[in-house]
Amino acid sequence: MTSPKTATRREQALAIQGLRAKYPLSKLLTYFGIPRSTFYERLKASQRIDKYRQVKQEIAKQFIRSKETYGYRRIWYCLMKQGFTYCQETVRRLMTSMGLKVTLYSSKSHYHSYRGHVGKTAPNYLHQQFNARKAYQVLHTDITQISISENVKGYLSPVIDEASGAVVAYATSTHPNMNLITTMLVSLFKKLPQGSSPIMHSDQGWQYQQWQYRGLLCQHGITQSMSRKGNCLDNSPVESFFNLLKRECLNRVKITSFQQFQNVIDQYIHWYNNIRISVNKKGMTPNEYIRYHSNL
């Protein structure tokens, strides 16, 4: 029998109603500690049809689908796509009543690749003006690190399209060396639309000063751009992606092997590009933005 101390009002009424065939109502009311009038009032309330039942089911579905990372604004966009016309405030209130709250974890660990002038640097052509609207017009790259074990670290080198936010190419490795950068570039070159001549922006990491990197960019008609020394805001689009990756994924799982690291990265990037919607893109995913705004 349900404990009267832990049962909700609705649960109490339903439990009493279900046990009435076996026990006298008076004894059940005494056990649960509620008056007869209160029992009938709660029973009647429990039998009312919840007018938000369908939208609550969809909210729960979309919240789970988002890996519990969507707040009410992005859930609202999801509901709009499914034909629900509730305002954002109603969605916020329903999520609060359902106990659906986004809980993400921040990390302060960073990888720094700056080693001074070990090659040739490039001018900063962006100057924090992140206003690209067409895909493959401006690209951003950097490297992030995650500790896998005491002696093993995983490194991710992505290319972020500024207009859409999409991860258009990436590579992973256990070392932040030139092989990692070259593999990333080979992946990018396979996806560059014919005739495109984007800007590739990075920090002043030693890898991006090397002649191999600069030469490959030049061969494929890509203009190199670099942040000012020690100014991460100059490369905000890729820094924002790293922040999302760590808060929404890497800081929420325990990674114990490089193979697992690769699998987690592959799964997250697929979800990020094709499923995760963005409020500042009016509820579109990065790849939807590319299709509908760049004719690609």
GUPAKE-41489 format. One record per residue (C-alpha): x, y, z. Coordinates in steps of 0.2 Angstrom, whole numbers, plus 5000, padded with zeros to 4 digits. Example, Ala and Ser with C-alpha at 12.3 -4.5 7.8 and 13.67 -1.06 7.14 Angstrom:
! residues 2
5062, 4978, 5039;
5068, 4995, 5036;
***
This chain:
! residues 296
5000, 5000, 5000;
5007, 5017, 4996;
5014, 5027, 5010;
5003, 5042, 5015;
5019, 5052, 5018;
5026, 5050, 5000;
5011, 5049, 4989;
5005, 5064, 4980;
4987, 5070, 4982;
4982, 5062, 4965;
4991, 5046, 4970;
4982, 5045, 4987;
4965, 5047, 4978;
4969, 5034, 4965;
4976, 5022, 4978;
4961, 5023, 4989;
4949, 5021, 4974;
4959, 5006, 4969;
4958, 4998, 4986;
4940, 5001, 4990;
4935, 4983, 4984;
4946, 4976, 4998;
4945, 4988, 5012;
4932, 4999, 5020;
4933, 5017, 5014;
4933, 5023, 5032;
4949, 5013, 5036;
4957, 5019, 5020;
4954, 5037, 5024;
4961, 5035, 5041;
4976, 5027, 5035;
4980, 5040, 5022;
4975, 5054, 5034;
4962, 5063, 5023;
4944, 5068, 5026;
4930, 5060, 5015;
4926, 5077, 5007;
4944, 5079, 5002;
4945, 5062, 4995;
4931, 5065, 4983;
4938, 5082, 4978;
4955, 5074, 4974;
4947, 5059, 4965;
4937, 5071, 4954;
4952, 5082, 4950;
4962, 5066, 4946;
4949, 5061, 4933;
4949, 5078, 4924;
4957, 5078, 4907;
4973, 5088, 4906;
4971, 5100, 4891;
4990, 5100, 4890;
4992, 5081, 4889;
4998, 5080, 4871;
5009, 5095, 4871;
5017, 5088, 4888;
5021, 5072, 4879;
5029, 5081, 4865;
5039, 5092, 4876;
5046, 5077, 4885;
5050, 5068, 4869;
5059, 5083, 4862;
5068, 5086, 4879;
5075, 5068, 4878;
5079, 5069, 4860;
5089, 5084, 4864;
5100, 5074, 4876;
5092, 5086, 4890;
5101, 5101, 4883;
5086, 5111, 4876;
5078, 5125, 4886;
5061, 5131, 4883;
5065, 5142, 4868;
5072, 5128, 4858;
5058, 5116, 4864;
5046, 5130, 4858;
5054, 5129, 4840;
5052, 5110, 4840;
5034, 5111, 4845;
5031, 5124, 4831;
5037, 5111, 4819;
5025, 5098, 4826;
5010, 5110, 4824;
5008, 5116, 4842;
5005, 5135, 4843;
5008, 5138, 4862;
5018, 5154, 4866;
5035, 5153, 4874;
5029, 5157, 4891;
5017, 5143, 4891;
5031, 5131, 4886;
5042, 5138, 4900;
5028, 5135, 4913;
5024, 5118, 4907;
5043, 5113, 4907;
5044, 5120, 4925;
5029, 5110, 4931;
5036, 5094, 4923;
5053, 5097, 4932;
5062, 5098, 4915;
5078, 5108, 4918;
5094, 5109, 4908;
5109, 5104, 4919;
5126, 5107, 4910;
5143, 5107, 4917;
5157, 5119, 4913;
5176, 5115, 4912;
5190, 5127, 4914;
5204, 5116, 4906;
5211, 5123, 4890;
5224, 5118, 4877;
5236, 5131, 4871;
5246, 5129, 4856;
5255, 5145, 4855;
5274, 5144, 4855;
5279, 5161, 4849;
5284, 5164, 4831;
5290, 5147, 4825;
5285, 5150, 4807;
5275, 5164, 4798;
5259, 5172, 4805;
5245, 5179, 4794;
5235, 5196, 4796;
5218, 5196, 4805;
5205, 5199, 4791;
5190, 5197, 4802;
5193, 5209, 4817;
5179, 5200, 4826;
5166, 5204, 4812;
5157, 5188, 4812;
5144, 5192, 4799;
5146, 5179, 4786;
5129, 5173, 4779;
5134, 5161, 4765;
5141, 5144, 4769;
5160, 5141, 4765;
5163, 5160, 4765;
5172, 5161, 4782;
5179, 5145, 4791;
5186, 5144, 4809;
5198, 5131, 4816;
5207, 5127, 4832;
5212, 5112, 4843;
5204, 5106, 4859;
5210, 5093, 4872;
5202, 5081, 4883;
5210, 5070, 4896;
5207, 5052, 4893;
5218, 5044, 4906;
5234, 5049, 4916;
5245, 5047, 4901;
5233, 5048, 4886;
5224, 5064, 4879;
5212, 5066, 4865;
5213, 5080, 4853;
5200, 5087, 4841;
5203, 5098, 4826;
5187, 5104, 4818;
5183, 5117, 4805;
5167, 5127, 4809;
5157, 5136, 4795;
5154, 5154, 4802;
5137, 5157, 4793;
5129, 5140, 4798;
5139, 5135, 4813;
5141, 5118, 4805;
5156, 5107, 4808;
5161, 5105, 4790;
5177, 5094, 4793;
5186, 5087, 4808;
5200, 5075, 4814;
5205, 5067, 4830;
5221, 5061, 4837;
5231, 5057, 4853;
5244, 5071, 4848;
5241, 5089, 4842;
5254, 5087, 4828;
5254, 5091, 4810;
5247, 5074, 4805;
5231, 5080, 4814;
5230, 5096, 4805;
5234, 5088, 4788;
5220, 5075, 4791;
5208, 5089, 4795;
5212, 5099, 4779;
5211, 5083, 4768;
5193, 5081, 4775;
5189, 5099, 4772;
5196, 5099, 4754;
5184, 5085, 4749;
5169, 5095, 4755;
5173, 5113, 4748;
5161, 5118, 4734;
5169, 5120, 4717;
5174, 5138, 4715;
5174, 5143, 4733;
5188, 5153, 4740;
5185, 5155, 4759;
5194, 5163, 4773;
5201, 5151, 4786;
5204, 5159, 4803;
5214, 5152, 4817;
5224, 5157, 4832;
5243, 5159, 4831;
5246, 5141, 4836;
5262, 5134, 4830;
5253, 5121, 4818;
5245, 5136, 4809;
5262, 5145, 4806;
5270, 5130, 4797;
5274, 5130, 4779;
5264, 5114, 4776;
5248, 5121, 4783;
5250, 5138, 4774;
5255, 5129, 4757;
5239, 5118, 4758;
5228, 5133, 4760;
5236, 5142, 4746;
5234, 5127, 4734;
5216, 5127, 4737;
5212, 5145, 4736;
5210, 5148, 4754;
5215, 5164, 4762;
5223, 5162, 4779;
5218, 5174, 4794;
5225, 5174, 4812;
5219, 5180, 4828;
5229, 5193, 4838;
5240, 5185, 4851;
5231, 5178, 4866;
5214, 5185, 4861;
5201, 5170, 4860;
5187, 5182, 4856;
5195, 5184, 4838;
5190, 5166, 4835;
5173, 5166, 4844;
5164, 5154, 4832;
5175, 5139, 4836;
5177, 5143, 4854;
5158, 5143, 4856;
5157, 5126, 4848;
5170, 5119, 4860;
5160, 5126, 4874;
5145, 5118, 4868;
5154, 5101, 4865;
5161, 5101, 4882;
5145, 5106, 4891;
5133, 5096, 4881;
5143, 5080, 4879;
5161, 5078, 4885;
5159, 5084, 4903;
5143, 5073, 4905;
5152, 5056, 4900;
5167, 5046, 4907;
5179, 5043, 4893;
5191, 5029, 4896;
5199, 5026, 4879;
5204, 5035, 4863;
5192, 5024, 4853;
5177, 5029, 4864;
5183, 5047, 4862;
5182, 5045, 4843;
5165, 5037, 4844;
5158, 5051, 4856;
5165, 5065, 4845;
5157, 5056, 4829;
5140, 5054, 4837;
5140, 5072, 4844;
5145, 5080, 4828;
5132, 5071, 4818;
5119, 5076, 4831;
5125, 5094, 4831;
5125, 5096, 4812;
5109, 5087, 4809;
5097, 5087, 4824;
5102, 5101, 4836;
5093, 5117, 4832;
5099, 5134, 4836;
5088, 5149, 4842;
5099, 5162, 4832;
5095, 5151, 4816;
5077, 5152, 4819;
5075, 5134, 4825;
5086, 5127, 4811;
5100, 5114, 4812;
5117, 5119, 4804;
5114, 5108, 4789;
5097, 5115, 4787;
5104, 5132, 4787;
5117, 5127, 4773;
5103, 5119, 4762;
5090, 5133, 4764;
5102, 5149, 4764;
5117, 5144, 4753;
5109, 5133, 4739;
5121, 5119, 4743;
***
